[in-house]
Amino acid sequence: MESESTLPDWASKPCIMGIDEAGRGPVLGPMVYGCLYCARSYEKTLSTLNFADSKTLKEEKREELFEKLKANELIGWAVDVIDPRELSAKMLRKIKINLNEISHDSASGLVTRVLNMGVLLTDVRIFFSLKRMWVFPLMHAYLAVYVDTVGDPEKYRIKLSERFPSIKFVVAKKADSLYPVVSGASIVAKVTRDRALRDWVLDETAENMTRNFGSGYPGDPETKSWLEKHQHSVFGFPSLVRFSWGTCTSYSKNMVEVVWESDKTEEDGSSSSSGKRQLKLSSFGVTTSKRKSEEIGSSGKSRCKFFQSRKLEQLANF
Amino acid sequence: MGLDGNSKAGITGTINQKKSETEVPNLTGKVHLLPCCIKYDGPSAVSHYFKPKPTGVEVEEMKVEEAHFRGRKLQGATLPIPNGYSGFVIGKKSPGKRKASDMSEQNSNTWEITAKFDNITYWNHDSLPSKVDAFVRSLHWLSVAEALHKPAAAEDLASASITLEKKR
């Protein structure tokens, strides 16, 4: 997590801020939320600095602009880098947190962070483009939460406004081309994501691991081939990969099945074969194979409560 | 030396303890109990993929560790095998040179110790380790069993009868 140095004088004047994201769609690597802010009076000058949507710029140009805005004392910025392990873990929790909640939390986390630094934020502009992957999951969120209109940036605005009543939020389609603060934020986010992936140190230490991740987008041939080569029958993938992505399920046929205790209650009795397998497992675990004892039938219910609650059973067949 | 395990089903198993202590590998710190069933039995590059890290957090006197498996976050703690007990990995003993015809099903049920361990790390999905976890509680059995099987001393009997008296 990086951010800028001590609070400059202009930060106590009314400020505007843009927020954008990078790496929401990819199946691997971190997702990054970036923000850029400046005094409202500086916005006109900002538009002369040639920030454009990071996706329309070449990588070198983005890097150059990022260095430029970092050196500019009249601009502040911050990023929130969300580790792929955190994305997978949250999305696969017992009570799942979807990507929209993670995104909203990250965006509002940035607002909070900048406010806490003492910056007088009055306007925040957030990127919302129909072209990006962003929109589809958002629609989903709105469907789930509001059940009426679909994909309305207004709902997102209201949600944020309720959380930060003193700030005026603009959640606009193509905000990046309309507002230079958002273009700047998109550069901050995109460059941070690219660098994070470029410098990524794999946690796993197995042999023959490479770092030719490609862009991380599921359609990228380089990403596909990396996934292909780095799948593991027991562990799945290195933890750089977002296990919660649909892309990963297409590889599951090559992998050993894993049945989680936490998933079991929902799919109780779903397959007799898995029950049989558990029986076999239990015959090895002297004490605590932690599956639900009731599933085995006879052995569980007749047992004394002391043993039941500790998931202990007598071992008869060794 | 051997341990005989007589079960209700009448099957007898033997665990050969000869190769203990120094001869077998020590897996202390490498035995993990996961909150899932991995439908695989065999070797795997565990230490290359499964990387528990200390969190610095301590709950109920247990040092919380963190690891990830298949994208899920696990929180766990390492517990020592209680005093007076040892952890063993046992494997089915290969029949050796004896002819197959000599072997009835019963006496082929011989196991041997292939590794030992002094602690075990158990993992929860999404929840901090706690003293109420079934695994931690399962160790209670050891002291209960000890109390149950200990020969009763005269004073124990005396105090027990006093207690019974009071209940009446």
Interface residues (C-beta under 8 A of the other chain):
Chain A: R85 S88 A89 M91 L92 R93 K94 D203 E204 T205 A206 H232 S233 V234 F235 G236 P238 S239 V241 R242 F243 S244 C248 V256 E257 V258 V259 W260 E261 S262 S274 R277 Q278 L281 T287 T288 K290 R291 F306 F307 S309 R310 K311 L312 L315 A316 N317 F318
Chain B: G5 S7 K8 A9 I11 G13 L33 P35 C36 C37 I38 K39 Y40 S44 A45 S47 H48 Y49 F50 K51 H68 F69 R70 G71 R72 K73 N109 W111 H125 D126 A134 F135 R137 S138 H140 W141 V144
